[in-house]
Every structure is written in structure tokens, then in C-alpha cells.
Amino acid sequence: MALFGSKSTKTTVNTIRPTVVRTQNVAKEIQSVAKRYDVQVEKLDFNILDVSTYTRMNDGTKETEWEEVHERDLYELDDTSALLNPFFEIKQTYEIEIFTPTKDSYIPCKNLKMAVGANASKCKVYVSISAGSVIEFHQNLENDLKSLINKRKIRAGILIGIFDEMVGEATSKIYAVARVDEKIVYKKNETLLVAEGIEPTATTNDALILHYEKNNDVDENEKVDYASRGFIQSVKKDELLIEYIKAKPGSPGRNCRGEFMKPSEPIVANEVKFGVDDSIRVIEDDYSIKYYANENGYIAFENKTYLIKTDVEVGEISFKTTGSINSGVDSDVSINVSEADAIKDAIGTGMSVEVSEIDIDGNVGSNARVVALKAKVGGQTHKTAFIKADDLDINVHKGIAVGDEVRITRLEHGEVKGRNVRISQALGGKIEAENVELNICTSHVKVTASRKIEIQKLQGSENTFTIDPIIRKEEKSSHDDETSDESTLKQSVKELAQELKKYRILVKEGTPAFLDIKKRLMHYKKSGVKLPAAFVKKYKQFQQMQERLKEIEEEFNVKNNQLKTQTNKVVSMQDSITDARVINRDRWVGYNEIRFKLIEPPIELVHKPAEGSRDMIFGLVEVEEGEFEIQAVSE
């Protein structure tokens, strides 16, 4: 007995009786029916009863009648000339039966999860079958698949029977596989093309691309270098500098909804209004005009003309004016910096300059960096400045200089690294090179050379003159590696020699027995008697021993030759130190040291020339085998 006022908790699902409608928009019609009967759209299904296709030519001047195309004539609509006619129109009307499925309703391929999708233009339509779907074979399978595909297509507004010749082939393949295997289980997602219209070609608007403007995009977490503003844009020979993309109209298309797709009109907004000189070549085709560099340098724009130049004249290089200039040492760009005021910096604080050649009339500021093939500094360098060039001239140097041929008027406690270094006056500082020439040497100068140090006038003390055959960092690293290799090779050769000795004894002692066994085995074989297993085993063991001996001999010879080569390198470097010289063309004053660093053994010899001594030339002399001294020698 129910209590007064109680309500039943049973949920009632509304159903509708089959409703037949004609419509051009199936999805909208199903939503309308669902709303009218207060039913969820997902609870409704429909069958396609009939499809009517209509076409007409409509140029907009007057209303024309639609003409129905019979199903047997639909193939004629594949005529591209008609489909790409902007006045040609096509539509479909569908007669469908909308109903609420029941447990007794026939549901074809109920375990098939299938959806329809299309590309952005709707010119290609795909059916996606989800992983886990199952298709079981039955006689009407092919028709059921076509029906399911068509229902999903028209619900998405896609025409059926047009643009979809591939559907029959796809469903036939599925039918054939299912017939053989009885059912198909999809282990992964699969996509099938079920309609393809005529894809339009996009319109190309004109564009002007300045390729010479290097891409300076940086990672959002990377610190931005505001000093690098691209004062000049360096270019290389044959580099693409500028590209003009010509405007090109697109081609029309028609999508799988039957809609004509008219391309937009191309926009011309970047027409070429500049010229170029002979330093730039022009190549034109139907699609673009390309401008290439005929030489190295930097690109300039003067009087509406692009050209490539190599010489740059600037008053100063600073954060406020040009910013850093980094065109590369192989760019053929030469810069002349004219600022010569002694209280100003021609190269400002923190600036970086990398060009082929640079002539600086004035000073190089703190933390500035200059790299070139050839460089000249008419002023002075700050103690934190860095200058590097194959050919380098500096007036007053306090910073770090690296080069091949380095010439300095006055060194004031700066550092110099090079191959041949010539300094007019050294007032303290550190020098490393193969050959060093000092016109005037005062005090607190440390010179290290691998071949020669020559002083014309010595006017101070506390100087150190060192001969080191492996002065350069890369040479030291190479020597350390070679020393390590030599030690490893020595140990390896020693171990191989011991093993070689052992196997030679074993082979020598086992040879008589081996020859006897060999003789017997040949006899057994000739007599047709089965070879004794013990004899065969011993015979093979001896052969393996001979092969191992041969392998050891080969490895020993290779390693021993490598060791000899390594040893010869050390001997050669050791010999070079005996040819090295420290030369003082003046008399010795104050406290100074001459040092020679031997490689093998790795020791350092020191000689302190006596005050007032006239001994000019010093070298390394072998007084006894393996024992050396620094002595005055002839040049």
C-alpha cells in the first residue's frame, strides 16, 4: 500500500512513433523532432528512405528553377568544368524516417564505433573507426556499412552519391575480410577516405622578405643582449638577401557539401620600389624575385638602392651609437673608428666587435672585445679589454692581446700571447710566444718563449725569461696526453714481451711432439683408419698456440712502433730546447732570472746572470749525458 503523497521513482523514457519528413538539413530536423517530443537527440535514430539531388545554373540575374538529377545520372556531376563554374549550384533533399530505437529494433554493426570528420575546407571527408570496434560478418554487411556511412555523412551536411566513389571499394574490402575471418577486430584506430571534392588552391599575397635581417629571436629564459642591435648586416657571397614573393590568385574548388569555394583576390602591398647595383644579382621566375650577394661585406641602402659595401667609417662603437658589431672575421668588412680623444673610448665599455679588419684611432674600453684578422689600436687598451688578430698593432697595451704577428709600442702590465711578438718598451707584463723581441725591458716582465727571447736594452730587474718548448696551452694538453699514452704503451709493450717470450718457449718445446703427431695423423688418414680423438685434440691445440703467437707478435710490433714514434716526438722537442736562446744585447742589471724547462726529465733549470755581466747569449748545454746547465754560448 503506497503512502499518501508518495511519487514513483521509475524513470519514463519518451518514445515517438516513426515520423517521416523531407529536409535538406537532417541534423536540424532531428533536433526539432526531439524538442517537439521532449526526447534527447541521442535517443533518436533515422533511416534514409530517399535522396533527391537538384542542380541549377544561377548567375544572380534572375531566379532559375532547380532540376532534379536521377540517381543513375549522378556520375555526370563529376564533370570538373561544371563543378568549378561559380554559377553552378547543387543541393540534396532527404526523405528520412525518425524513430526511437527499441530492444527489438535492428541495429546493424552494433559493436562498430564510427565517426565522420573532414578537413578545414570540407573537401576531404573521412570515417574514423575506433580501436576496439568489432564487425561481424553477415550477408547484408556491405549495404549496412554504406547505410551507416551515408547516415553519418548527411547528418554532417555532406552530400551522398557525389564525390564518394571510393565508399564502395572500402566497404567491399571490409566485407571480403569479414567473410573470410568471420569477424574483424580493430586493434588500433583506422581512418578511411569516404568523399573527396575539389580542393581549392590558396591565394598568395605578395610579400617582401628581408633575409639579410638575421633572426635575433631568443629563448624567453635567455638574457637579451641589448648591446647587439645589428648596426651593420653582414652578408656572404651567394647568400640570399631579399626575396619578393609575387602575388598569385588561387584556384576555385567545391567541397563535399556542394559549396563553391571562390579564392580571395590577391593583395599586392609590397611591390619592389628599390634598385640594386652590380654587387647584387637578381634571379626572377614566375613565383618570385630573388636577390643574391655577389661578394662578402655588409648590405647598405642608399638612394633607394641596395648594395654591398666592405668599408665602414664610424666615430665610435658604443652602446649609445652602434652597439656591438659582429660580422665575422671572414666577412671582408673593414671598420675605421675615428674617435682619437685620449679621454674617450673609441670602443666603448662592454662592446664586442668581430670583423675582418679594424683600425681604431683611439682607446679600447673596459670589458671590450675585438676580434679580427688584422687590427690596429692607436690609443690604449683597458686592463680588462681583449684584442685578438692574426696581425696586431697596439700603441699602449694594458689588457689581453692574442695574435700571430703582434707589435706593441708600450706594454704596461698587460698580457700578450702570440707566435712572433715585438715590443718597443715593456713596463711589466706577461708575454708568451715562440719568438719575443724587446727593444727596452724595464722591470717585472715575465717572458716565456719556445725558441728565442731577445732584449736590446735592459733597464730594470725582477724579470723572468723562460724557455719552454710546450708553451701553448694546446701543446701542453697534447704533451700531457702523449705522456699518458707513452706510459700506457710502455706498460703494454712490457706485458706483450713477457707473453711473447712465454709462447715462443711453448711453441719451441711443443714442436717435436707436434711434428710426430702430424706424421701419425697423416699415416692414419692414408691407411683409412679413424683418427684418434686425443691426437686430433692435441694437434688443434698446438695450431691454436701458433696462431696466438702470431697475433702477439703482430700486436707487439704495432705497439712497439707506436712507442718509438712517441719517444721520438719527445726527443725532438727536447732537442729543440737546446737550440733555443735568451739574448741580452745590453749588460745585465739588477736581479733577473733565466729559466729553461726540460721535457724529459720534467725539470726546470734556473740561471741568475751576475750584476754587470756582459754575457749576452744563453742556451742549454749538456755537460754530461742527461745532465744540462744554462751557460753563455755563441749565437
Order of alpha helices (4+ residues) and beta strands (2+ residues): beta-alpha-beta-beta-alpha-beta-beta-beta-beta-alpha-alpha-beta-beta-beta-beta-beta-beta-beta-beta-beta-beta-beta-beta-beta-beta-beta-beta-beta-beta-beta-beta-beta-beta-beta-beta-beta-beta-beta-alpha-alpha-beta-beta-beta-beta-beta
